[in-house]
């Protein structure tokens, strides 16, 4: 019984740790810089994934240098009010296409 409790505790801890790294807040300027360089890099992939509750989100994937089939992923977000209005308008327009 004690072994089951330990295994269950470890599984819960792993899930909690995995969820904590799911998204990262960045400044509006950093958000725009990440978005602008999305087509300039081969080992990084960035895409706009949407807007919700006053926040805008990017998915940022980075290829492992040791294994080209392995990618790490983080979701970056910022407040929509932190972005330049013209840039935000362009994001919204491109997401509809």
N, C-alpha and C positions, 0 to 999 in steps of 0.2 A: 504494500500500500504506500509506503514511504517513497519508493522508487517512482510510482505513478505520479505522486504529488510533485516530486522534483522535476520530472519530465514535463508535466503540465506547466509548472512555474517557468521553466526554461523556454517553452514554446510561447507563453504569454510575453515574456521579456523580449524575445526576438521580434514578435509582432509590434510591440510598443516601440522598440528601437527603430524598426524599419519605418514606422509611420512618422516618427519625429523628423526624419530627414527628407520627407516627401516634398516640402516646399520651402522656399527661401525668399524673404523679403529683400528687395534691393531698391535703390533710389530710382527716381524717374529718369535721370540722366544715364545711369547704368543700364536700365531697361532698354532705352532707346539705342544705346551703343551695342548691346547684345543683339538686338533686332537688326540693326543696320549691317552688322558683319556676318549675317546668317549665310550669305552666298560666297563668302571669301575664304572659307576654311574647309578642308577636306576631312579632318578628324573630329569636327564639331558640327552638330546639326541643331539649328534653332528654328522653332516655328511658333507662331502666335496661335494659342489654343482657345482664346476667348476672353470674355468680360463678364463679371458677375459681382453683384453687390458693391459696385464702385471700385473694383479691383480688376486689373488686366493681367493676363497670365501668358508666360512663354514656357515651352518645353525645351530644355537644353540637354542634348545628348552628347557624350564625349566617348570616342573610341579608345579602347585600351591600347596602349603601346605594345603590350606583350601578346595580345590575342585580338586580331582584327575583327573577330566575330562577336566580341563582348563589348557592350556599350553600357556606360553608367548614365543615369538620367536624373535630372532634378527639375522641378517646376519653380520658375522664378516669377515673382509677382510684385506689383507696385500699385499704389493708389492711382486711379485714373486722373485725379486732380493734380498729381505730380507731373503729368506729361504735358508737353506742348500741345496746344489745342489742334494745330495743323497735323502733327504727327498722330494724335489720337483719331482724328477724322480719317486719315489715311489707313490706319490699322482697321478701323471699322469697315471702311470701303473694301479693303483687300480681303477681309474675312467673309464678306458676302459673296465674293466671286468663287 
